[in-house]
Structure formats: C-alpha cells, structure tokens
C-alpha cells in the first residue's frame, strides 16, 4: 500500500525469529558513536550532479549494464573493522532497485528493524548473505529482495554490478543494480524490515546532497563516512557510500557523453 507521495506505508513489528533464522551468527555490533550527531562538512567531490536527461531507463542501461569494478571516491570501511568482525568477510549481495515511476525514477530502500545483530535500524538496500544454493550474487540479491520485501523478481530487470564493498562489520557486499517496473505489491518480512520507502534518483545522484563526516574513535582511529538525509530518513555508512559510488559512475558517464557530443 502507498500513500499519495508514492511512499510505502507498510511497517513491521517485532516478531520472534522463525526456525530458519536460528543459524549461528556473529555477536551483535553497534556503532560506538551516534552517526546522526557527528559534525559534518559539505561534500567536495570531483564530479557533479547527473543531468536529468541522463536519468532514464535507456541511459541507465547504457552505463550500468555489466560488471563495474574500479576505484571510486568513497570511504574504505574495510580499513576499520569492528571488534569481533575481523578475518575473512562474509560474502553478501544487495539489490539497488530503481523503480520506473511515471514522475521519475526512484530508489527503493528499507529500514531494518532495531533488534537485528547487523546494521540494526539502519537504512539499507534489500539483500543479505550469499547462500551455497545461490547460483551467483545476482541470484542472492533477487532471493533476498523477494524474501525481505515481497517484491517479485518478475518485475525486476537486473542491469549489472557495482564495485564490491567491504563493510566495517565484516561483509563483502556485491551491489546489483536493477530497473523495477511499477505495479508490484510489497509484503515485507517484519522480522527484518521495519519500513520500505522510495527516494528520487535525482536527489541521490546530486553530490551536493551528501554530507561528509569524520569521527575519532575511542582507540584513536578515525572513521570517515557520508550521509544523505532525506525527509525523516538518515542514510549513512555503506548504503550512502554505494549510492555515492553509483552517482560517480553515472556522473562521469554523462560528462564523457557530453564531451563526445561536443567534438
């Protein structure tokens, strides 16, 4: 169900974990600081906002199809692993679902429930751990998206992969970009998902909307991260970094296309 703004009004309540969720897991972790209260500065990045005419399904297909694996101007969380999350990272995959709304493209995001061991209460893409039964990371992203949100894969057109992102919580995340046809129904897993909402892609592909934070941790190490507040939602950390990475890829492609057209 959606309100007049197009935002999902579905919310979850705490439920007991079903039996298939009782597999061994690592100890819960929480940030040692409140990310929302940390000082910030305006982002200074070597790329600009993606022009509106480049935010179309055709333009996204031309840029995002295939696997993109190159360094981007986003923080490297893997340098500061949280206690208990050292060692080989757990392979995971997320879907970056870009919904083709008549009024413009949006990105579908979830807010995780507050009781989870990993990234509790945070804004995230639908996704999760790679299972041995998954054919590849795309299969993981599709399966997890369907399990978490109820979004049927019949509405999803996968495009390609963004650079793999290793989090401070010890996950190696493979983001899979996708276009989503409207008309789908949502049925969120209320154990994992508190809320589902959409953010305009034009907002997420403007670097001016990103804030840069720098916080000194108790052990003297310094953590750097981006945030992108939107309405009442505070998107930060790995999700903000992956969104900013996609923004960079699209912005640089738009600049290259404009330069080529002027020659």
QUIWO-V375589 format. One record per residue. N is the residue number from 0. RES is the residue in one letter. PHI is phi in degrees with one decimal (* if undefined). Layout:
N:RES:PHI, N:RES:PHI
This chain:
0:X:*, 1:X:-127.9, 2:X:-85.1, 3:X:-65.8, 4:X:-81.2, 5:X:90.2, 6:X:-86.5, 7:X:-64.8, 8:X:-102.2, 9:X:-78.2, 10:X:-129.1, 11:X:-104.8, 12:X:-121.3, 13:X:-62.6, 14:X:-129.6, 15:X:-67.9, 16:X:-66.5, 17:X:-68.2, 18:X:-55.4, 19:X:-72.7, 20:X:-95.7, 21:X:-91.2, 22:X:-74.3, 23:X:-59.1, 24:X:-137.0, 25:X:-74.5, 26:X:-61.5, 27:X:-63.6, 28:X:-130.6, 29:X:-134.9, 30:X:-58.1, 31:X:-83.6, 32:X:-145.6, 33:X:-91.6, 34:X:-61.9, 35:X:-75.5, 36:X:-100.6, 37:X:-75.0, 38:X:-58.1, 39:X:-144.7, 40:X:-127.8, 41:X:-63.5, 42:X:-68.1, 43:X:-121.9, 44:X:-129.5, 45:X:-83.7, 46:X:-148.1, 47:X:-109.5, 48:X:-66.3, 49:X:-77.2, 50:X:-60.5, 51:X:-55.7, 52:X:-70.4, 53:X:-97.5, 54:X:-104.5, 55:X:-127.2, 56:X:-54.5, 57:X:-63.1, 58:X:-65.8, 59:X:-65.7, 60:X:-60.1, 61:X:-68.0, 62:X:-101.8, 63:X:-94.2, 64:X:-68.2, 65:X:99.2, 66:X:-98.0, 67:X:-105.9, 68:X:-136.0, 69:X:-151.4, 70:X:-62.5, 71:X:-127.3, 72:X:-84.9, 73:X:-131.9, 74:X:-61.9, 75:X:-99.8, 76:X:-67.2, 77:X:-65.4, 78:X:-75.2, 79:X:-127.1, 80:X:-86.7, 81:X:-75.0, 82:X:-54.7, 83:X:86.5, 84:X:-118.3, 85:X:-78.5, 86:X:90.3, 87:X:-64.2, 88:X:-69.1, 89:X:-81.8, 90:X:-71.5, 91:X:-146.0, 92:X:-144.3, 93:X:-130.6, 94:X:-99.7, 95:X:-103.7, 96:X:-85.1, 97:X:-102.1, 98:X:-88.1, 99:X:-89.7, 100:X:-77.3, 101:X:-57.8, 102:X:-84.0, 103:X:139.4, 104:X:-71.5, 105:X:-132.5, 106:X:-112.0, 107:X:-85.5, 108:X:-130.4, 109:X:-121.6, 110:X:-107.3, 111:X:-76.8, 112:X:-69.7, 113:X:-77.4, 114:X:-97.1, 115:X:-70.8, 116:X:-72.1, 117:X:-118.5, 118:X:56.7, 119:X:-58.6, 120:X:73.9, 121:X:-87.1, 122:X:-81.8, 123:X:-149.1, 124:X:-81.2, 125:X:-65.9, 126:X:164.3, 127:X:175.4, 128:X:-67.1, 129:X:-73.7, 130:X:-102.6, 131:X:-61.7, 132:X:-85.1, 133:X:-79.0, 134:X:-67.3, 135:X:-164.9, 136:X:-68.9, 137:X:-64.6, 138:X:-63.0, 139:X:-61.4, 140:X:-61.6, 141:X:-68.2, 142:X:-62.4, 143:X:-65.1, 144:X:-62.4, 145:X:-66.1, 146:X:-68.3, 147:X:-80.2, 148:X:-115.1, 149:X:82.2, 150:X:-70.4, 151:X:-70.4, 152:X:-65.0, 153:X:-67.0, 154:X:-95.6, 155:X:-109.8, 156:X:-115.0, 157:X:-70.4, 158:X:-101.1, 159:X:-172.2, 160:X:-109.5, 161:X:-91.2, 162:X:-54.1, 163:X:-59.1, 164:X:-125.0, 165:X:-96.6, 166:X:-90.5, 167:X:-67.4, 168:X:-89.4, 169:X:87.4, 170:X:-115.4, 171:X:-101.6, 172:X:-99.2, 173:X:-102.7, 174:X:-83.1, 175:X:-114.0, 176:X:-80.3, 177:X:-155.4, 178:X:-96.7, 179:X:-123.7, 180:X:-73.7, 181:X:-70.6, 182:X:104.8, 183:X:-78.2, 184:X:-106.5, 185:X:-114.8, 186:X:-141.7, 187:X:-66.6, 188:X:-75.1, 189:X:-74.3, 190:X:-73.4, 191:X:-106.4, 192:X:-116.0, 193:X:-88.1, 194:X:-160.4, 195:X:-125.2, 196:X:-150.0, 197:X:-127.2, 198:X:-122.1, 199:X:-57.1, 200:X:-62.2, 201:X:-61.5, 202:X:-70.8, 203:X:-77.0, 204:X:-108.4, 205:X:-119.5, 206:X:-56.4, 207:X:-64.3, 208:X:-87.6, 209:X:-95.9, 210:X:-108.4, 211:X:-105.0, 212:X:-116.4, 213:X:-138.3, 214:X:-127.6, 215:X:-89.2, 216:X:-81.6, 217:X:-60.9, 218:X:-87.8, 219:X:94.2, 220:X:-72.4, 221:X:-115.6, 222:X:-106.8, 223:X:-117.6, 224:X:-155.3, 225:X:-107.2, 226:X:-133.9, 227:X:-143.3, 228:X:-64.7, 229:X:-143.5, 230:X:51.5, 231:X:-88.6, 232:X:-99.9, 233:X:-117.8, 234:X:-93.7, 235:X:-150.4, 236:X:66.9, 237:X:-61.3, 238:X:-63.9, 239:X:-62.5, 240:X:-64.6, 241:X:-67.3, 242:X:-64.1, 243:X:-65.4, 244:X:-62.4, 245:X:-63.9, 246:X:-57.6, 247:X:-61.0, 248:X:-60.2, 249:X:-68.4, 250:X:-65.3, 251:X:-66.6, 252:X:-66.3, 253:X:-65.2, 254:X:-64.5, 255:X:-65.5, 256:X:-65.5, 257:X:-65.2, 258:X:-65.8, 259:X:-64.6, 260:X:-69.0, 261:X:-84.3, 262:X:-74.1
